[in-house]
């Protein structure tokens, strides 16, 4: 049976938690959209892929206990966060709150935020669903940017 060969590349999305030049964090929905159809390793069939910049990374598996609350904090490094089990949320300093579960992707890059009038810096995060929330975190050896939402395209 032949596999379908779609003509139009897909679009997938990630949430980018980024800092502006005033030190305020924001959550922006960003597309991955430079997909090409090719095999990752023959004889595997072609698949759509959108490679990101090469670099040094550390992969960390985390399990947030039931009712985990991360308080206000910036991400320790520029990092991709991929929920594997359960649902968690991220709230930016601008008030935008996004809930993410399996199938969602987030890029945390709020290191260059500054405390607001309430002392909030970075983002607020916590579990939404009952029970533990499992995340895959991929920390990058990238310098954090300012005013560059959706910089990984």
Residue frames relative to the residue before (quaternion, step in Angstrom):
aa qw qx qy qz dx dy dz
X 1.0000 0.0000 0.0000 0.0000 0.00 0.00 0.00
X 0.3679 -0.7436 0.5176 0.2094 3.61 -0.73 1.03
X 0.4230 -0.6839 0.5332 0.2628 3.54 -1.12 0.71
X 0.5442 -0.5897 0.4777 0.3576 3.55 -1.19 0.58
X 0.1875 -0.7568 0.6173 0.1048 3.54 -1.09 0.76
X 0.1877 -0.8203 0.5258 0.1242 3.61 0.16 1.23
X 0.4278 -0.7242 0.4921 0.2244 3.55 -1.05 0.82
X 0.7505 0.3549 -0.1977 0.5212 3.58 1.03 -0.74
X 0.4437 -0.6930 0.4923 0.2836 3.59 -0.80 0.95
X 0.5008 -0.6526 0.4728 0.3159 3.58 -1.08 0.61
X 0.2429 -0.7034 0.6291 0.2246 3.52 -1.37 0.03
X 0.0405 -0.7608 0.6477 0.0078 3.54 -0.91 0.97
X 0.3084 -0.7841 0.5219 0.1331 3.56 -1.19 0.51
X 0.0885 -0.7404 0.6588 0.0992 3.51 -1.37 0.38
X 0.4100 -0.6663 0.5608 0.2711 3.55 -1.28 0.42
X 0.1560 -0.7899 0.5886 0.0727 3.58 -0.81 1.02
X 0.1711 -0.7465 0.6391 0.0714 3.56 -0.76 1.14
X 0.0937 0.8296 -0.5305 0.1470 3.58 -0.13 1.32
X 0.3937 -0.7075 0.5416 0.2262 3.56 -1.30 0.40
X 0.3078 -0.7315 0.5726 0.2055 3.54 -1.09 0.72
X 0.7095 -0.4795 0.3139 0.4099 3.58 -1.30 0.13
X 0.6361 0.4938 -0.3339 0.4899 3.61 1.28 -0.09
X 0.5562 -0.6388 0.3716 0.3801 3.59 1.30 0.08
X 0.5254 0.6204 -0.4069 0.4164 3.60 1.25 0.39
X 0.3313 -0.7443 0.5433 0.2025 3.58 -0.95 0.85
X 0.1201 -0.7709 0.6251 0.0239 3.53 -1.26 0.69
X 0.2514 -0.7162 0.6235 0.1873 3.56 -1.28 0.44
X 0.0041 0.7981 -0.6001 0.0544 3.58 -0.70 1.13
X 0.3641 -0.7075 0.5625 0.2247 3.57 -0.97 0.90
X 0.0591 -0.8306 0.5517 -0.0479 3.56 -0.58 1.22
X 0.3860 -0.7338 0.5063 0.2370 3.60 -1.04 0.70
X 0.2682 -0.6022 0.7079 0.2536 3.45 -1.40 0.44
X 0.1495 0.8479 -0.4985 0.1010 3.62 -0.57 0.90
X 0.5683 0.5644 -0.4178 0.4289 3.59 1.10 0.40
X 0.1619 0.8273 -0.5171 0.1484 3.54 0.89 1.00
X 0.0559 -0.7445 0.6635 0.0491 3.51 -1.19 0.74
X 0.3952 -0.7123 0.5348 0.2245 3.54 -1.12 0.72
X 0.3181 0.7244 -0.5550 0.2570 3.56 -0.48 1.21
X 0.5467 -0.5975 0.4636 0.3593 3.53 -1.26 0.33
X 0.4243 -0.6776 0.5329 0.2772 3.57 -1.13 0.63
X 0.7730 -0.1157 0.0932 0.6167 3.55 1.21 -0.60
X 0.3913 -0.7251 0.5146 0.2372 3.58 -0.55 1.14
X 0.5968 -0.1182 -0.7913 -0.0601 1.67 -2.09 1.33
X 0.2996 0.7633 -0.5248 0.2286 3.64 1.14 0.36
X 0.5346 -0.6335 0.4609 0.3170 3.55 -1.07 0.78
X 0.6122 -0.5513 0.4072 0.3942 3.60 -1.16 0.47
X 0.0208 -0.7644 0.6442 0.0127 3.51 -1.23 0.63
X 0.5544 -0.5976 0.4561 0.3571 3.56 -1.21 0.50
X 0.0562 0.7977 -0.5982 0.0522 3.59 -0.86 0.94
X 0.1293 -0.7612 0.6339 0.0451 3.54 -1.20 0.72
X 0.1557 -0.8283 0.5306 0.0896 3.62 0.24 1.22
X 0.3093 -0.7258 0.5888 0.1757 3.53 -1.08 0.81
X 0.7031 -0.4630 0.2966 0.4509 3.62 -1.17 0.30
X 0.4772 -0.6550 0.5065 0.2943 3.56 -1.05 0.80
X 0.2364 0.7672 -0.5754 0.1561 3.53 -1.15 0.56
X 0.6202 -0.5096 0.4377 0.4050 3.50 -1.36 -0.16
X 0.0402 0.8050 -0.5892 0.0564 3.58 -0.92 0.88
X 0.1932 -0.7315 0.6361 0.1513 3.51 -1.31 0.42
X 0.2493 -0.7635 0.5822 0.1267 3.55 -0.89 1.00
X 0.0285 -0.7915 0.6096 -0.0336 3.55 -0.85 1.05
X 0.2060 -0.7369 0.6300 0.1328 3.56 -0.92 0.91
X 0.0459 -0.8047 0.5919 0.0082 3.59 -0.79 1.00
X 0.1219 -0.7425 0.6519 0.0945 3.54 -1.24 0.55
X 0.2069 -0.7766 0.5880 0.0913 3.54 -0.52 1.24
X 0.4522 -0.7075 0.4661 0.2787 3.62 -0.68 1.04
X 0.7032 -0.4330 0.3586 0.4352 3.56 -1.32 0.34
X 0.8485 0.1107 -0.1310 0.5007 3.59 -0.98 0.95
X 0.2430 0.7943 -0.5225 0.1924 3.61 1.17 0.51
X 0.0510 -0.7687 0.6375 0.0044 3.56 -1.06 0.86
X 0.2841 -0.8140 0.4896 0.1299 3.56 -0.52 1.19
X 0.3486 -0.7361 0.5016 0.2918 3.61 1.26 -0.18
X 0.6385 -0.5010 0.3956 0.4300 3.61 -1.27 -0.05
X 0.2475 0.7513 -0.5763 0.2053 3.56 -0.79 1.04
X 0.4071 -0.6588 0.5494 0.3137 3.62 -1.17 0.39
X 0.5892 -0.5363 0.4474 0.4064 3.57 -1.22 0.37
X 0.5224 -0.6603 0.4313 0.3242 3.61 -0.98 0.76
X 0.7743 0.0324 0.0072 0.6319 3.57 1.19 -0.66
X 0.5874 -0.4740 0.4637 0.4640 3.56 -1.26 0.09
X 0.1327 0.8272 -0.5235 0.1554 3.58 -0.58 1.12
X 0.3713 -0.6603 0.6110 0.2299 3.47 -1.26 0.74
X 0.0844 -0.7825 0.6165 0.0246 3.59 -0.97 0.88
X 0.0348 -0.8105 0.5826 -0.0496 3.55 -0.66 1.18
X 0.3005 -0.7558 0.5501 0.1894 3.61 -0.47 1.13
X 0.2114 -0.7817 0.5782 0.0994 3.56 -0.96 0.95
X 0.7921 0.0095 0.0383 0.6091 3.58 1.10 -0.76
X 0.7900 0.2496 -0.2162 0.5165 3.57 -0.89 0.95
X 0.3756 -0.7024 0.5600 0.2282 3.54 -1.37 0.03
X 0.0549 -0.7752 0.6292 0.0118 3.55 -1.02 0.88
X 0.2906 -0.7527 0.5590 0.1911 3.58 -1.26 0.17
X 0.1470 -0.7215 0.6649 0.1252 3.50 -1.40 0.39
X 0.0758 -0.7756 0.6258 0.0337 3.56 -0.92 0.95
X 0.3086 -0.7602 0.5495 0.1576 3.55 -0.73 1.12
X 0.6780 -0.5046 0.3618 0.3934 3.54 -1.30 0.33
X 0.6413 0.5201 -0.3293 0.4580 3.62 1.16 -0.52
X 0.6158 -0.5779 0.3277 0.4236 3.60 1.32 0.04
X 0.5075 0.6446 -0.4294 0.3776 3.61 1.21 -0.24
X 0.0645 -0.7861 0.6148 -0.0028 3.56 -0.83 1.05
X 0.0531 -0.7919 0.6082 -0.0138 3.56 -0.86 1.04
X 0.2120 -0.7465 0.6184 0.1242 3.56 -0.97 0.93
X 0.0623 -0.8128 0.5789 -0.0197 3.56 -0.90 0.99
X 0.0462 -0.7788 0.6255 0.0003 3.52 -1.09 0.86
X 0.7825 -0.2891 0.2154 0.5077 3.58 -1.24 -0.23
X 0.7399 0.3472 -0.2971 0.4938 3.54 -0.88 1.02
X 0.6484 0.4733 -0.3186 0.5040 3.59 1.27 -0.23
X 0.1575 -0.7658 0.6178 0.0835 3.56 -1.24 0.50
X 0.0764 -0.7884 0.6099 0.0230 3.56 -1.05 0.83
X 0.1898 -0.7370 0.6356 0.1302 3.53 -1.18 0.68
X 0.1792 -0.7969 0.5725 0.0716 3.57 -0.54 1.20
X 0.1831 0.7786 -0.5745 0.1739 3.55 -0.59 1.19
X 0.3683 0.7511 -0.4683 0.2845 3.59 0.82 1.01
X 0.2420 0.8180 -0.4910 0.1767 3.58 1.18 0.54
X 0.7416 0.4209 -0.2269 0.4706 3.60 1.03 -0.68
X 0.3615 0.7041 -0.5216 0.3187 3.55 1.07 0.75
X 0.2327 -0.7423 0.6084 0.1570 3.55 -1.31 0.38
X 0.6135 -0.5774 0.3722 0.3895 3.62 -1.05 0.63
X 0.3421 -0.7171 0.5685 0.2134 3.57 -1.06 0.83
X 0.7769 -0.3508 0.2395 0.4648 3.61 -1.29 -0.14
X 0.7000 0.4346 -0.2638 0.5016 3.62 1.17 -0.55
X 0.5537 -0.6185 0.3857 0.4026 3.58 1.28 -0.03
X 0.4510 0.6838 -0.4560 0.3480 3.61 1.27 0.17
X 0.0374 0.7755 -0.6270 0.0643 3.54 -0.96 0.97
X 0.7874 0.2609 -0.2111 0.5171 3.57 -0.92 0.91
X 0.6114 -0.5140 0.4238 0.4271 3.53 -0.59 -1.20
X 0.3743 -0.6534 0.6025 0.2647 3.52 -1.36 0.31
X 0.0148 0.8028 -0.5954 0.0300 3.59 -0.92 0.83
X 0.1680 0.7831 -0.5897 0.1038 3.55 -1.19 0.51
X 0.6080 -0.5512 0.4302 0.3762 3.52 -1.34 0.20
X 0.2956 -0.7298 0.5912 0.1745 3.54 -1.17 0.71
X 0.7474 0.3688 -0.2034 0.5139 3.57 0.85 -0.97
X 0.5542 -0.5738 0.4791 0.3661 3.55 -1.27 0.41
X 0.7253 0.3836 -0.3181 0.4750 3.53 -1.16 0.64
X 0.6844 -0.4871 0.3389 0.4236 3.57 -1.28 0.10
X 0.2525 -0.7220 0.6225 0.1657 3.54 -1.30 0.49
X 0.1969 -0.7929 0.5712 0.0795 3.57 -0.73 1.11
X 0.0526 -0.7988 0.5990 -0.0178 3.55 -0.85 1.06
X 0.2447 -0.6873 0.6557 0.1945 3.53 -1.28 0.53
X 0.0880 -0.7984 0.5957 0.0047 3.57 -0.68 1.14
X 0.0873 -0.7782 0.6215 0.0235 3.56 -0.87 1.00
X 0.1531 -0.8135 0.5589 0.0493 3.55 -0.22 1.32
X 0.2494 -0.7943 0.5457 0.0947 3.55 -0.85 1.06
X 0.3970 -0.6674 0.5697 0.2690 3.55 -1.21 0.56
X 0.3372 0.7244 -0.5005 0.3332 3.55 0.75 1.19
X 0.4225 -0.6537 0.5525 0.2981 3.57 -1.07 0.62
X 0.4585 -0.6780 0.4890 0.3017 3.61 -0.90 0.83
X 0.3031 -0.7507 0.5647 0.1605 3.55 -1.12 0.74
X 0.2859 -0.7062 0.6152 0.2026 3.54 -1.39 0.10
X 0.8482 0.1140 -0.1092 0.5057 3.57 -1.09 0.79
X 0.5907 0.5514 -0.3967 0.4355 3.60 0.97 0.81
X 0.0019 0.8115 -0.5841 0.0179 3.61 0.51 1.10
X 0.8378 0.1655 -0.1510 0.4980 3.56 -1.13 0.76
X 0.2372 0.8220 -0.4976 0.1431 3.59 1.06 0.63
X 0.6706 0.3966 -0.2991 0.5509 3.61 1.19 -0.36
X 0.0485 0.8102 -0.5773 0.0892 3.56 -0.24 1.27
